[in-house]
Amino acid sequence: MLGQLLLSGIPAHKSYTRYPGFDLTALNPATGKSCKIQVKSRWATDYDRTFPLKRGSDCDFVVFAELNRGFRGYGKNGSGGGVAVKAPRFFVFPFKVVDSVIYVAGSWSKVKLASVPNADIYLDRWDLIRKFLRLPAVAAPEES
């Protein structure tokens, strides 16, 4: 995730271990404005379309990564068949968007992607973090 932020022109660093509620800190060095980012991921391509998240976490954004690295081992072709390995997908959610749809399931609290209104509009939305930090826009790479 840190690499994705840096590639998007967002200065960021890993937080010290065991900081409750966030994993990365992004900042605007010119203004000193910063934001806290919690990172969540699922490695399996056939995961259940949920990710764990505590209500009231101390972060500004939750970046959820569908890593899509293969099936969980339910038979030869995974639980749903199809392609085992796909390109990763990154959802950049403002915390307030997912906080309102957290539900408790046993001892875990989770977010169902289906419960997030228009979840796909948050795919690769690194610009939301740039806007929050008031960072200038990144120039598109030139083609050779």
Residue pairs with C-beta under 8 A, 6 or more apart in sequence:
1 23
1 24
1 37
1 39
1 63
1 65
1 90
2 12
2 13
2 14
2 24
4 63
4 90
4 126
5 12
5 24
5 26
5 37
5 126
5 129
6 12
8 126
8 129
8 130
8 138
9 130
9 135
9 138
10 26
10 126
10 129
10 130
10 133
10 135
11 26
11 27
11 28
11 29
12 24
12 25
12 26
12 27
12 37
13 24
13 25
14 23
14 24
15 22
15 23
15 24
15 25
15 36
20 57
20 58
21 36
21 38
21 54
21 57
21 58
21 59
22 36
22 37
22 38
22 57
22 58
22 59
23 37
23 38
23 39
24 36
24 37
24 39
25 34
25 35
25 36
25 37
26 34
26 35
26 37
26 129
26 133
27 33
27 34
27 35
27 133
28 34
28 133
28 134
28 135
31 133
31 134
33 132
33 133
33 134
34 133
35 60
35 61
35 129
35 132
35 133
36 58
36 59
36 60
36 61
37 59
37 60
37 61
37 62
37 63
37 129
38 53
38 57
38 59
38 61
38 62
38 63
38 95
39 62
39 63
39 65
40 51
40 52
40 53
40 62
40 63
40 64
40 65
41 51
41 64
41 65
41 66
41 67
42 51
42 64
42 65
42 66
42 67
43 67
43 69
43 70
44 67
44 68
44 69
44 70
44 71
44 72
45 68
45 69
45 70
45 71
45 78
45 82
45 83
45 84
45 85
45 86
46 71
46 72
46 74
46 78
46 79
46 80
46 82
47 66
47 72
49 112
49 113
49 114
50 110
50 111
50 112
50 113
51 64
51 110
51 111
51 113
52 108
52 109
52 110
52 111
53 62
53 98
53 102
53 109
53 110
53 111
54 102
54 109
55 99
55 102
55 109
56 99
57 95
57 99
59 95
60 94
60 95
60 132
61 92
61 93
61 94
61 95
61 128
61 129
61 132
62 93
62 95
62 98
63 90
63 91
63 92
63 93
64 90
64 91
64 93
64 111
65 88
65 89
65 90
65 91
66 88
66 89
66 90
66 91
67 88
68 85
68 86
68 87
68 88
68 89
69 85
70 78
70 84
70 85
71 77
71 78
71 79
71 84
72 78
72 79
77 84
78 84
89 123
89 124
90 123
90 124
91 113
91 119
91 122
91 123
91 125
92 122
92 123
92 124
92 125
92 126
92 128
92 129
93 116
93 122
94 128
94 132
97 116
97 117
97 122
98 111
98 116
101 111
101 112
101 115
101 116
102 109
102 110
102 111
103 109
103 110
103 111
103 112
103 115
104 110
113 119
116 122
122 128
130 137
130 138
